[in-house]
Amino acid sequence: MIPPMSVPAFKLKPNANSRVLTGHPWVFANEVEALLPPECDGEVVECRDRMGRLLGTGLCNGRSQIVWRRLSRERVALDEPYLEGALRRALARRAPGAFRRLVWSESDDLPGVVVDQYGDALVVQVQTLAMERRAALLGDLLARVVAPAEIIFRNDAPIRKLEGLPTEVHTRSGRPWEPRWATIDGFATWLDLMGGQKTGYYLDQRPQHPVVARYCAGQRVLDAFCNQGSFGIHAARAGAARVLGLDSAPEAVAAARRNAAMNGVAADFEVANVFDWLNDPANKPGPAWDVIILDPPPFAKSKSALEGALRGYKEINLRAMQRLAPGGVLATYTCSHHMQDAELRSVLAGAAADARRRVRVLEFCHQPPDHPVLIAMPESEYLRGYILRVE
């Protein structure tokens, strides 16, 4: 006999083939028999299978397509002891360092919470209703556990709208955090943590910068979708003969130029749409590049957009392969969790066939360990890529 439920609970439909049954931490609205009352939104509720067996405790939000996000397979409360314990476990999983991701959402048992460390400052993104209600407590606990000089809440991601949350940016102290220089991996980097893209810098690509730079000595390097210029600047210091970075965001190009000047390296950066630039006849005198880096924003921001995104990824990789000199290197990445490795490989194979180039894999690329992947949650794995030899 199933004991009476002490807290509200979702119950899966009898015919629901929900991934939560095989370990995934999400339940969607169309997988449950009924939504819970609005007063449950932002609170902790249980989820049960069609036989009434407990699947775990999680966050409820009937306003979202994801109505339940699991915290634990056991009964837990989303209180101070739980939050502090989860934070301390997340820190224990990370290698020491001043620039790293400290919390990665469901992968660290804190659904919808991302925390990045930039020296003595933390940048926090809160993207679920339940965690938003506890944001002040999260700030207090991070101050206790990490002891940063400042905590910046970058709650301006569009995904918050899916949870019915407003967008805003503020600091824990209430004082503005002024942009400043920081030394990351031996390079001076201009950080704007309140206004820069994402949390201010792309920490997930840090390990890839020196990896790609190993192929750049004496080479002509095109850094497409360059953002703040990290790939290009690493390539220039590694001895590249020429570096050109392209990005459609003027503020990113301005930051890249500032970073290059501060580091004393020779690299040019231009505001340009990469697709248009590669297709412009004026930029096609023949194979002009020995190394091309493609690190675009996510083309597939939803599953429904995947088909169009695959065409975009193929097009951009095809154009890059056509512009590489024989034996050149293509470092190509995708940061969309909707695009799995098999799909990326298929795109690259199709681009190679259309370009009539023989392509060999030199290195496989993946998000670093401070962005941990849950084996039962493909959405926690989003960054992948290849370094290719194009003949």
N, C-alpha and C positions, 0 to 999 in steps of 0.2 A: 504494500500500500504506500502511495506517495504521500509524504508528510505535507501538511498544509504550508503554503508559501508565506513567509514572513514579510517579503517585499514584493512589489509588483514584478511581473514576469511576462516577457514575450513567449509565445509558443509557436513553434514552426508549423506550417501547414502540413497536412499528412503527406502530400505529394511533393513537398519542397525538396529539391536536390541542392540544398545549401552547402556551400563550401565550409561553413562553420563546423559541419559534422566531421570534416577531415582536418580540422585544426586552424582554419582561417579565422581571424579575429573579428570579421564583419558579418552583419546580417542586414539584408536589404528589406525595404518596406513590403515588397511583393512576395517575401518569403515567410511572413508571419500571418497568423490567423486574423489578428486585429492589432491596431495601434493602441498604445496606452494613452490614458488621459493626458491632456496638455501639461498638467501640473507635474508629470513625470519627466518632462523635457529638462535636460541638464542635470538629472539625478542618476543615481546608481540603481539599476534594476537587474533582474536575472533573465536568463534565456533558457528555455527548456525545449527538448525535442518533442515529437508528437506523442511519445509515451509518457511525457512529464519528467523525464530525467534531466537533471541539471547539467547545462553546458557551460555555465560560468556566470560571473558577475561582470557587468559592463556599463557603459555610458549610454543613456537614452536620449534620442532627439527625433521626435516624430516629424519635425520640419525638414529633416534631411532625408535623402534617399537611403543613406546608411543610418538605419534607425538604432543600431546597437553596435558598440565597439567594445570588445572584451578587454577587461582589466586583468582578470584572473579566472582560472577554472574553478577556483574556490569562492566561498562567500567572503567578500572583503568590503570595507567601507572606504570611500574616497576622502580620507581625513588626513590630518597632519602626519601621523605615523606612516601611513601608506605612502604618501607623497615623498616624505623624507627618505624612506627606505628605497623607493624606486630611484630617486636621485643618486643616492649613495651607491647603489648597485650599478647604475649607469656609469658613474665616474670610475668605479673599480674595473670596469671592462676596458677603459681607455688607457692607452700608453700615455705617459707624461708628455706635456707639451703646452706651449702658450697659445697655439692657434689650432683649434680642433673642434669637432662637433662633440658636444657632451651628451645630448639627448636627441634620439631619433625616433620620436613618436611611438608607434606600436612596438617597434623593435626594442624599446626600453620600458615597456609597460606603462607608457604615459601617452595614450592616444591623442593626437593632435597637438603635441608639444614638441617644438624644436628649440634647442639651445646651442648656440655657437659661441665659442670663446675666442676673443681677440685680445690677447694679452690680459690686461686687468679689467677689461669690459666684457660683459656677456650680452648677446643679442638673443631675445626670446621671441618666438612666434607661437601664438596660441590660436588653434584653428578648430576647436570643438567647444560647444556651449558649456558642457560641464567643467572643462578646464578654465574657460573664461571666468566662470563664477568663482573659481579658486585662484585666479591669477595673482591677486595680492599675496595670498599665502605662498604660492610658488615663488614669488619674488623674495619673500622673507626667508624661505628655506634655502634658496640659492645664495642669498647673502650670508646665511649661516654656514652652509656647506662649502662654498667656494670662496667666499669673502672677496668679491670683485670690488673695484672702485665705483663701478656703475653698472646698472642693468637697463638695457634698452628694449622696450617692447615694440617690435616691428609687426604690429597687427594690421598690416595693410595689404595682405595677400588676398586676391579675388576669391579664393576658396572659402574665405570666411562667410561670404554671402550665402553659400550653400547651407550654412548652419544658422542662417538668420542673424549674423553678427555684423556690427558696424566695423568700418576700417578706421584705424588711427595709429599714430606713432607717438610714444611718450617714453620718458625715462622714469625709473623708480624714484629718483630724487626730485623730479620735477624741473631740473635744470637741463638745458640743451647740451648734447654731447657734440662738441665741435670736431669737424674733420681734422685729421692729423696724419703724420707719417708714422709708419710702423715697419719694422724689419721682419719680413717673412721669407724664410729660406735663403737668407743672405741678400735679399733685394729690398730696397726701400720701396714701400707701397703706400699710396695715398688711400686712406680709409675714410669713407663717409658712411658710418654705421646707421645713421638716421635717414639717409636719403639715397644710398647706393642700391644697386639691384640686389634682390633676395635679402640676405642679412648683411650685405656690405661687400662681400667678396665670395668667390667660388672656392670654398675650402675643399670640396670634393675632388677637384682637379689638381690639387697641389702635387701629388705623387707623379702625375703625368708630365708636368713641366720639365723636370730634368731627364725623364725617360726620352721624350721627343728630342730634347736638346742634343742628345748623344749622336743623332743623325745629321746634325746641322752644320758642323764645322766645314767652312769653305763652300757652303751651299747657298742657293737662292731660295729663300723661304717665304711662302705666302701664308699668313696667319688669318684665316677667314673666320668671321664672327669673333673678332679678337677680344671683345669686351675691354678690360683694363690693360690688355697687352701682355699678359704674363707669359704665354707661350713664346711670343715674338721676342720679348726681352731676354728670356732664358736662351733662346736661339742666338741672339746677337752676342751675348756674353760668351757663348760656346764657340764663337768664331765664324758665324754665318757671313757669307760674302755680301748678302743683301737681305733685308727683312722688310716686308710690307704687310701691315695689318689693316683689315677692313672691318667696319662695323657700321650698322645703320643708325646707331644712337650717337648723336654728337657729344653727349656728356661722357659716354664711354671712351670715345676717341680722344677727347680732351684729357681724360684721366690717363690713358695709355701714353700720350705724348708727355705728360707731366712725369709719369713714372720712368720713361726712357731717359728723359733729361736728367732726372735726379740720380739715376744709376749710371750715367755717363756712357750709354751704349748708342750705337747708330742703328736706328730703326724708324721707319716712316709709317704713319698711320693716317688713313683716309676715311671719311664718312662715305659709305657706299652700301647699296643693296647688293649683297654678294651674288645672288642669282643674276641680276642685271649686269653686274660688272663682268662676270665670267662669260656672259652671252654677248657682250658688247664687241663688235668687230674691231674696234680700236684697241682692245686689250688681247687680241688674238694674232700676234705676229708669228705664232708657232709655239711649241713647248718652251715655256719660259721659266719653269720652276723645277727645282730639284726636290723640294719638300713642300707639301701642302698640308695644312692643319685645318680640319673642319670640325668645329665645336659649336654647332648651332643651338639655338633655344629649342625647346620641345615643339616639334611640329604637330604631334598628336597629344593634345591636351585632354582628349576624351576618347573613349573607345570608338565612338561613331566617327571620329575624325581620322581614324587610323588609315583607311584606304587612301585618302588624299595625302596623308603624311608620307606613306610609303612611296608615292609618286614623287614627292618633294625630295625625300632622301635619295632616291635613285637618281633624280635629275642633278642634284648638286654633286653627288659622287661621280657621276658620269662626266660632268664638266671638269671636275678636278683631275680625273684620270687622263682626260684628253689634253690637259695643260701641263702634265708632268713630262719631264724629259725621260727617255728610256732608262730604266733602273731607278727612277725616282721613288720617293717615300710618301705615302699618304697616311696620315694619322687622322682617323675619322671616328667620331663619337656620336652617341645619341643619349639624351637625358630624359627620355619618355618611358615610363614604366609600362605603357601600353605596347611598346615595341620590344618583343622578346628577341633573344639571340638568334633563333632560327630565322626570324623575319629580317633581321639586320643582315645576316649572311646571305639570304636570298636576294636582298636589295643590292648588295655589293657584287654578288655573282652576276646579276643582271646588268649592272652598270659596266662590269668588266667585259661582258660579252658584247654589249653595244659599242663600247670603246675599242673593241678588238685588241685588248691588252691582256697579257698573261699576268695574273696577280697572285702573289704568294703571301701568306701570313708570316709576319716577323714576330709580333707580340699580340697577346690578348690583353685587353684593358678592362678594368672594373673599378667600381667605387671602393674607397679605402675602408679599412676595418672600423674606423670611428663612425661609419655609416652602416651599421650592421644589418644583415639581411635575415629575415625570418624565413625559414625553409618552406613554411606553409603559406607565406604571404608574398606572392610575386610583386605586389605593389611596393614592397619595401626595397626592391632591387630596381633601380631606375637608370643607373649610369653604366654604360658598357661601350666598348669600342675595339678597334683593331688598328695596329700599325702594319701597313702593307707595303710590299715591294712591287712596283708597277713596271712591267717590262714591255 
